[in-house]
Amino acid sequence: MSAAPSRGITSGALAGLKVLDLTLMLSGPYCTMLLADQGADVVKVEPLGGEFARTSGPFMDEDTSKLMGGSFVSINRNKQSIVIDLKTAQGKEILKRLVREFDVLVENFRAGVMDRLGLGYEALKAENPKLVYACVRGFGDPRTGESPYADWPAYDVVTQAMGGIMGINGPGPGQPMKVGPGVGDIVPGMLLAFAIVSAVRHAERTQEGQFVDVAMYDAALALCERVVYQHSFTGEVPQPQGNSHPIYVPFGVFPAQDGWVSIACPVDDFWRQLCAIMGHPELAGDPRFATLAARQSRRAEVDAMVSSWTSAKSMSELKASLGGIVPFGTVNNIQDIFADPHVAARGMLIELEQTGLERRAVIANTPIKMTRTQGGVRNAAPLLGEHTEQVLLGHGYTAEELASLRAAHVINPAFKPTPI
């Protein structure tokens, strides 16, 4: 397991990019986390009580403040935290002053929230024409396409349901099931990060900013691109079908003596190799199973043959027989992942010291590897308002102005790095 900072970490390919982060929960913070991991200077703007995810847990036992929940710690690393009450005239003015010196602003409120605050795209564009204003919303923003659901709130399970993910995920037809990880939030966040980098590239060339929008519904639909062509080509309505694949056979999860393994044979050559390893090379030449088309028509027979073979062997035996020959993997739980040498070799788990806590937090590192501008986890998630004074003083505010803003409860009190 790696200890921070990541091995070989550099300043990152996005060093120098300045991002104001008004996001909360998962989709928006995941987007800005990706930017921060690659070196962007991300300043998280929080309300006086802090972003909701701070208090949603789980917490380490020694965290008596209950302001550093696991989700927050995981996806708000490498960021600075400032506290501003944007409902006040003074708070709005602070944001406008900061926007003049930042490249990107990201938010994930419902459509119209920032406009009602007087901080929408048009108002902030007037302060900085080069600004890339980016947002992720459940059903998009009216600026890029009016949705009948524009005012609806959305979370991961809603996105997965409406965007098509649950329609094809589950044990069988008519049994929809959500995917475990919050892909309904994370995929939109990933796409928004890509969109931001694209828009920044345009702004660097033209000095022209723009409004960038990713709808969570749209992102889920894009993730389910396969069902679109299946329906348009054949007229079928794909249904959940468990761990199998609608086209490739065998392709799924099979039982072992002590767990489960995945095996994939999308091409006939892999099927031939699997047959040989199973001790039945004749099946590879049998016209009932020799081609993908033939196996598609006999899916149940094929899966039963493979399952019969795998169920008589341990996961380690199957790994020794199939690993590196046929596409294969064990079905890992998180304990297995922590112990996997691949994870250690790739530096995918990282320990971070958190102010005031004796035990280190372990979070997932960036999967993006680069030979010249390696990003990754450099700093732990910030304490609430940890950088308010530092950021504002660095952007033209005087100590007297900060004292006045503190007295008016527009920003947090003077930060003291005491244990949490």
C-alpha positions as a printed NumPy array, in Angstrom:
array([[  0.   ,   0.   ,   0.   ],
       [  1.309,   3.426,  -0.925],
       [  1.794,   6.249,   1.508],
       [  1.126,   9.801,   0.347],
       [  2.383,  11.338,  -1.778],
       [  1.958,   8.886,  -4.648],
       [  5.073,   7.33 ,  -6.075],
       [  6.477,   9.4  ,  -8.92 ],
       [  3.877,  12.123,  -8.461],
       [  4.562,  15.4  , -10.256],
       [  2.774,  18.72 , -10.283],
       [  0.373,  17.152, -12.787],
       [ -0.644,  17.922, -16.354],
       [ -3.284,  20.441, -15.183],
       [ -0.929,  22.412, -12.92 ],
       [ -1.877,  26.079, -13.055],
       [ -5.551,  25.485, -13.846],
       [ -7.659,  27.282, -11.242],
       [-11.033,  25.758, -10.386],
       [-13.794,  27.042,  -8.11 ],
       [-15.718,  24.029,  -6.843],
       [-19.261,  24.657,  -5.584],
       [-20.278,  21.008,  -5.852],
       [-21.662,  18.625,  -3.264],
       [-22.393,  14.932,  -2.714],
       [-20.789,  12.708,  -5.41 ],
       [-21.17 ,  13.661,  -9.075],
       [-19.663,  17.154,  -8.902],
       [-16.977,  16.443,  -6.291],
       [-15.875,  13.38 ,  -8.284],
       [-15.436,  15.596, -11.34 ],
       [-13.335,  18.169,  -9.484],
       [-11.393,  15.37 ,  -7.768],
       [-10.281,  14.159, -11.201],
       [ -9.089,  17.672, -12.046],
       [ -7.329,  18.055,  -8.69 ],
       [ -5.619,  14.675,  -9.036],
       [ -4.084,  15.911, -12.284],
       [ -2.717,  19.037, -10.634],
       [ -5.498,  21.617, -10.925],
       [ -5.738,  24.114,  -8.066],
       [ -9.249,  23.301,  -6.81 ],
       [-10.84 ,  25.562,  -4.204],
       [-13.97 ,  24.052,  -2.686],
       [-16.526,  26.669,  -1.679],
       [-18.659,  25.431,   1.232],
       [-21.566,  26.946,   3.188],
       [-21.138,  27.859,   6.819],
       [-22.113,  24.411,   8.077],
       [-20.048,  22.575,   5.489],
       [-20.942,  20.38 ,   2.535],
       [-23.567,  17.713,   3.343],
       [-21.285,  14.76 ,   2.533],
       [-18.982,  15.775,   5.397],
       [-21.595,  14.595,   7.891],
       [-22.982,  11.531,   6.098],
       [-20.34 ,   9.071,   7.37 ],
       [-18.911,   6.602,   7.956],
       [-16.532,   8.135,  10.495],
       [-13.374,   7.012,  12.22 ],
       [-13.904,   6.493,  15.946],
       [-11.62 ,   9.351,  16.912],
       [-13.412,  11.863,  14.643],
       [-15.489,  13.548,  17.334],
       [-16.405,  16.452,  15.015],
       [-18.236,  14.125,  12.616],
       [-17.212,  16.451,   9.764],
       [-14.918,  14.083,   7.87 ],
       [-17.134,  11.289,   6.561],
       [-15.57 ,   8.59 ,   4.412],
       [-17.179,   9.707,   1.158],
       [-16.009,  13.292,   1.683],
       [-12.469,  12.202,   2.543],
       [-12.277,   9.938,  -0.502],
       [-13.323,  12.389,  -3.224],
       [-12.261,  15.757,  -1.83 ],
       [ -8.54 ,  15.034,  -1.54 ],
       [ -6.118,  17.529,  -3.104],
       [ -8.603,  20.399,  -2.616],
       [ -8.67 ,  23.529,  -0.505],
       [-11.761,  24.471,   1.514],
       [-13.143,  27.966,   1.947],
       [-16.399,  28.875,   3.661],
       [-18.609,  31.597,   2.173],
       [-22.284,  32.355,   2.787],
       [-23.411,  32.879,  -0.797],
       [-26.869,  33.949,   0.361],
       [-25.441,  37.27 ,   1.519],
       [-24.579,  40.215,  -0.725],
       [-21.035,  40.181,   0.629],
       [-20.682,  36.466,  -0.063],
       [-21.855,  36.917,  -3.643],
       [-19.314,  39.692,  -4.117],
       [-16.519,  37.44 ,  -2.838],
       [-17.4  ,  34.802,  -5.433],
       [-17.506,  37.384,  -8.229],
       [-14.096,  38.702,  -7.233],
       [-12.648,  35.198,  -7.203],
       [-14.206,  34.296, -10.557],
       [-12.189,  37.053, -12.221],
       [ -8.99 ,  35.094, -11.491],
       [-10.22 ,  31.52 , -11.968],
       [-10.45 ,  29.469, -15.145],
       [-13.319,  27.159, -14.234],
       [-16.373,  27.133, -11.978],
       [-18.192,  23.848, -11.318],
       [-21.555,  23.386,  -9.603],
       [-24.213,  20.69 ,  -9.414],
       [-27.253,  22.425,  -7.983],
       [-30.678,  22.085,  -9.533],
       [-31.326,  24.215, -12.607],
       [-31.971,  27.845, -11.678],
       [-30.422,  27.841,  -8.188],
       [-27.325,  29.823,  -9.152],
       [-29.411,  32.157, -11.335],
       [-31.671,  32.986,  -8.389],
       [-28.574,  33.837,  -6.374],
       [-27.476,  36.202,  -9.124],
       [-24.477,  33.951,  -9.782],
       [-25.552,  32.16 , -12.951],
       [-23.434,  31.751, -16.05 ],
       [-24.351,  35.079, -17.634],
       [-23.593,  37.051, -14.462],
       [-20.227,  35.375, -13.952],
       [-19.321,  35.541, -17.636],
       [-19.61 ,  39.32 , -17.303],
       [-16.894,  39.136, -14.629],
       [-14.658,  36.798, -16.666],
       [-15.421,  36.185, -20.368],
       [-12.859,  33.369, -20.443],
       [-14.611,  31.451, -17.652],
       [-15.605,  27.838, -18.282],
       [-18.818,  27.434, -16.286],
       [-19.563,  23.723, -15.858],
       [-22.464,  21.938, -14.23 ],
       [-23.853,  18.456, -13.794],
       [-27.586,  18.161, -13.162],
       [-30.054,  15.315, -13.139],
       [-31.706,  16.276, -16.398],
       [-29.486,  18.993, -17.79 ],
       [-29.739,  22.742, -17.97 ],
       [-32.267,  24.657, -20.113],
       [-29.39 ,  26.493, -21.778],
       [-28.409,  23.32 , -23.617],
       [-31.787,  21.616, -24.014],
       [-35.092,  22.006, -22.183],
       [-36.077,  18.78 , -20.415],
       [-39.583,  18.122, -19.056],
       [-37.791,  16.899, -15.913],
       [-35.502,  19.915, -15.557],
       [-36.794,  20.748, -12.073],
       [-36.636,  17.189, -10.744],
       [-33.968,  16.299,  -8.179],
       [-31.865,  13.277,  -9.078],
       [-29.502,  10.929,  -7.324],
       [-27.629,   7.831,  -8.437],
       [-30.549,   5.408,  -8.186],
       [-32.802,   7.757, -10.173],
       [-30.173,   8.12 , -12.87 ],
       [-29.631,   4.38 , -13.082],
       [-33.385,   3.798, -13.306],
       [-34.25 ,   6.395, -15.928],
       [-31.048,   6.241, -17.992],
       [-31.344,   2.532, -18.791],
       [-28.821,   0.926, -16.449],
       [-31.346,  -0.846, -14.248],
       [-33.323,  -1.847, -17.322],
       [-30.558,  -4.271, -18.315],
       [-29.028,  -5.031, -14.918],
       [-30.442,  -7.739, -12.679],
       [-30.812, -11.501, -12.322],
       [-33.321, -11.856, -15.136],
       [-36.146, -10.281, -17.179],
       [-38.423,  -8.095, -15.114],
       [-35.981,  -8.018, -12.194],
       [-34.168,  -4.664, -12.417],
       [-31.34 ,  -4.008,  -9.996],
       [-29.076,  -1.027,  -9.43 ],
       [-25.334,  -1.339,  -9.905],
       [-23.453,  -1.285,  -6.59 ],
       [-21.082,   1.658,  -7.179],
       [-22.703,   5.059,  -7.727],
       [-22.184,   5.006, -11.489],
       [-25.228,   7.232, -11.958],
       [-23.179,   9.968, -10.269],
       [-19.623,   8.965, -11.122],
       [-19.997,   8.583, -14.901],
       [-21.519,  12.073, -15.295],
       [-18.675,  13.421, -13.164],
       [-16.094,  11.728, -15.364],
       [-17.704,  13.087, -18.53 ],
       [-17.907,  16.583, -17.076],
       [-14.184,  16.51 , -16.249],
       [-13.469,  15.593, -19.873],
       [-15.818,  18.344, -21.058],
       [-14.095,  20.902, -18.832],
       [-10.637,  20.044, -20.141],
       [-12.002,  20.303, -23.695],
       [-13.562,  23.702, -22.996],
       [-10.396,  24.951, -21.298],
       [ -8.42 ,  23.936, -24.375],
       [-10.788,  26.037, -26.485],
       [-10.535,  28.973, -24.08 ],
       [ -6.741,  28.858, -24.2  ],
       [ -6.829,  29.115, -27.986],
       [ -9.589,  31.711, -28.314],
       [ -9.845,  33.5  , -24.934],
       [-13.504,  32.514, -25.058],
       [-15.201,  30.702, -22.207],
       [-18.448,  28.765, -22.426],
       [-21.231,  26.978, -20.568],
       [-20.678,  23.216, -20.206],
       [-23.422,  20.863, -19.123],
       [-23.715,  17.109, -18.499],
       [-27.1  ,  15.623, -17.583],
       [-26.927,  12.549, -15.367],
       [-29.721,  10.928, -17.404],
       [-27.77 ,  11.564, -20.632],
       [-24.566,  10.13 , -19.171],
       [-26.326,   6.936, -18.097],
       [-27.858,   6.57 , -21.551],
       [-24.426,   7.039, -23.143],
       [-23.063,   4.357, -20.806],
       [-25.811,   2.028, -22.043],
       [-24.983,   2.634, -25.71 ],
       [-25.285,  -1.071, -26.504],
       [-29.04 ,  -1.176, -25.875],
       [-29.562,   1.698, -28.305],
       [-28.177,  -0.15 , -31.305],
       [-29.711,  -3.428, -30.165],
       [-33.14 ,  -1.816, -30.194],
       [-32.646,   0.22 , -33.36 ],
       [-31.142,  -2.696, -35.302],
       [-33.489,  -5.465, -34.158],
       [-36.47 ,  -3.865, -32.46 ],
       [-35.871,  -5.875, -29.3  ],
       [-36.124,  -4.4  , -25.819],
       [-33.084,  -5.744, -23.919],
       [-33.835,  -7.076, -20.454],
       [-31.726,  -7.916, -17.401],
       [-30.   , -11.243, -17.976],
       [-27.865, -11.803, -14.938],
       [-24.148, -12.263, -15.457],
       [-24.278, -13.342, -19.087],
       [-23.716, -11.255, -22.218],
       [-26.387, -10.767, -24.894],
       [-23.938, -11.567, -27.703],
       [-20.87 , -13.483, -26.46 ],
       [-20.964, -17.073, -25.136],
       [-19.5  , -18.106, -22.724],
       [-19.108, -14.719, -21.123],
       [-19.99 , -14.328, -17.469],
       [-19.549, -15.515, -13.9  ],
       [-19.171, -19.179, -12.983],
       [-19.043, -21.028,  -9.633],
       [-15.855, -22.35 ,  -8.075],
       [-15.522, -24.541,  -4.987],
       [-14.703, -21.52 ,  -2.83 ],
       [-16.192, -18.559,  -4.673],
       [-16.837, -17.281,  -8.162],
       [-14.78 , -16.542, -11.257],
       [-15.349, -14.66 , -14.485],
       [-14.578, -16.161, -17.891],
       [-14.982, -14.434, -21.251],
       [-14.737, -16.006, -24.708],
       [-15.808, -13.287, -27.15 ],
       [-13.925, -14.954, -30.024],
       [-13.738, -18.584, -31.125],
       [-10.012, -18.88 , -30.446],
       [-10.563, -18.302, -26.733],
       [-13.32 , -20.927, -26.791],
       [-10.939, -23.439, -28.352],
       [ -8.344, -22.783, -25.667],
       [-10.94 , -23.072, -22.923],
       [-12.148, -26.413, -24.317],
       [ -8.584, -27.75 , -24.319],
       [ -7.987, -26.649, -20.729],
       [-11.284, -28.191, -19.633],
       [-10.109, -31.487, -21.139],
       [-12.662, -31.497, -23.958],
       [-10.85 , -30.254, -27.076],
       [-13.431, -32.021, -29.231],
       [-16.038, -29.403, -28.287],
       [-14.087, -26.785, -30.213],
       [-14.748, -28.695, -33.449],
       [-18.294, -29.746, -32.628],
       [-20.608, -27.849, -35.026],
       [-23.044, -27.31 , -32.149],
       [-20.47 , -25.179, -30.306],
       [-17.648, -24.339, -32.725],
       [-18.804, -20.837, -33.676],
       [-20.157, -17.904, -31.737],
       [-23.444, -18.13 , -33.643],
       [-23.786, -21.799, -32.7  ],
       [-22.993, -21.121, -29.047],
       [-25.522, -18.279, -28.94 ],
       [-28.293, -20.734, -29.797],
       [-27.093, -23.156, -27.092],
       [-26.209, -20.661, -24.349],
       [-27.682, -22.747, -21.516],
       [-25.751, -25.86 , -22.577],
       [-22.475, -23.993, -22.899],
       [-22.829, -22.245, -19.538],
       [-23.77 , -25.535, -17.884],
       [-20.669, -27.282, -19.276],
       [-18.363, -24.508, -18.127],
       [-20.065, -24.318, -14.716],
       [-19.75 , -28.063, -14.228],
       [-16.011, -27.835, -14.803],
       [-15.351, -24.707, -12.731],
       [-17.452, -25.851,  -9.771],
       [-15.153, -28.831,  -9.235],
       [-12.09 , -26.616,  -8.82 ],
       [-10.896, -23.953,  -6.4  ],
       [-10.411, -20.367,  -7.437],
       [ -6.636, -20.766,  -7.155],
       [ -6.703, -23.855,  -9.38 ],
       [ -8.761, -22.043, -11.99 ],
       [ -6.425, -19.07 , -11.835],
       [ -3.435, -21.358, -12.423],
       [ -5.153, -23.042, -15.376],
       [ -6.737, -20.071, -17.107],
       [ -4.817, -16.966, -16.05 ],
       [ -2.992, -15.372, -18.957],
       [ -4.545, -17.746, -21.511],
       [ -8.279, -17.151, -21.52 ],
       [ -9.812, -13.869, -20.281],
       [-10.308, -14.731, -16.622],
       [-10.628, -13.149, -13.215],
       [-11.652, -14.022,  -9.7  ],
       [-14.66 , -12.264,  -8.192],
       [-12.915, -10.216,  -5.508],
       [-14.318,  -8.638,  -2.389],
       [-12.551,  -5.632,  -0.895],
       [-10.376,  -7.816,   1.377],
       [ -9.175,  -9.67 ,  -1.719],
       [ -8.441,  -6.363,  -3.441],
       [ -6.426,  -5.063,  -0.479],
       [ -4.295,  -8.229,  -0.676],
       [ -3.935,  -8.362,  -4.474],
       [ -0.339,  -7.764,  -5.671],
       [ -1.667,  -5.954,  -8.746],
       [ -3.215,  -3.266,  -6.554],
       [  0.075,  -2.788,  -4.699],
       [  2.122,  -2.739,  -7.909],
       [ -0.131,  -0.092,  -9.428],
       [ -0.341,   2.024,  -6.262],
       [ -4.135,   1.942,  -6.273],
       [ -4.624,   2.16 ,  -2.505],
       [ -3.103,   5.05 ,  -0.637],
       [ -2.82 ,   5.963,   3.034],
       [ -3.383,   9.551,   4.101],
       [ -2.751,  11.288,   7.383],
       [ -5.758,  13.349,   8.469],
       [ -5.327,  16.219,  10.905],
       [ -6.232,  15.143,  14.424],
       [ -6.616,  11.444,  13.651],
       [ -4.128,   8.777,  14.7  ],
       [ -5.305,   6.2  ,  12.181],
       [ -4.569,   6.843,   8.524],
       [ -7.395,   6.889,   6.03 ],
       [ -7.08 ,   4.507,   3.074],
       [ -8.685,   5.665,  -0.165],
       [ -8.568,   4.713,  -3.826],
       [ -5.819,   6.417,  -5.819],
       [ -6.135,   7.695,  -9.375],
       [ -6.144,   4.963, -12.035],
       [ -4.642,   7.387, -14.579],
       [ -0.94 ,   6.678, -15.109],
       [  1.407,   9.003, -17.018],
       [  5.13 ,   8.821, -17.68 ],
       [  5.814,  12.579, -17.608],
       [  3.031,  14.292, -15.669],
       [  1.823,  11.727, -13.15 ],
       [ -1.043,  12.906, -11.01 ],
       [ -2.449,  11.319,  -7.893],
       [ -3.271,  11.923,  -4.275],
       [ -1.004,  14.576,  -2.768],
       [ -3.014,  15.93 ,   0.152],
       [ -5.812,  14.76 ,   2.413],
       [ -9.299,  16.244,   2.16 ],
       [ -9.434,  19.673,   3.806],
       [-10.988,  20.503,   7.133],
       [-13.979,  22.824,   6.914],
       [-12.824,  26.324,   5.964],
       [ -9.191,  25.361,   6.381],
       [ -8.025,  27.64 ,   3.547],
       [-10.485,  30.555,   3.645],
       [ -7.986,  33.135,   4.836],
       [ -5.156,  31.796,   2.685],
       [ -7.232,  31.901,  -0.509],
       [ -8.849,  35.277,   0.077],
       [ -5.589,  36.928,   1.134],
       [ -4.039,  35.491,  -2.016],
       [ -6.737,  37.112,  -4.14 ],
       [ -6.544,  40.686,  -2.95 ],
       [ -8.409,  40.725,   0.35 ],
       [ -6.847,  42.512,   3.305],
       [ -6.727,  41.308,   6.895],
       [ -9.155,  44.105,   7.799],
       [-11.636,  42.931,   5.156],
       [-11.424,  39.382,   6.443],
       [-12.092,  40.542,   9.993],
       [-15.181,  42.41 ,   8.793],
       [-16.442,  39.381,   6.849],
       [-15.917,  37.135,   9.869],
       [-17.794,  39.541,  12.112],
       [-20.699,  39.517,   9.647],
       [-20.652,  35.684,   9.543],
       [-20.068,  35.701,   5.791],
       [-16.964,  33.52 ,   6.124],
       [-15.892,  31.075,   8.833],
       [-14.045,  32.261,  11.944],
       [-10.26 ,  32.38 ,  11.837],
       [ -9.115,  28.817,  11.206],
       [ -7.091,  27.12 ,  13.898],
       [ -5.557,  23.751,  12.985],
       [ -6.843,  21.984,  16.076],
       [ -7.577,  18.248,  16.141],
       [-10.945,  17.24 ,  14.777]])
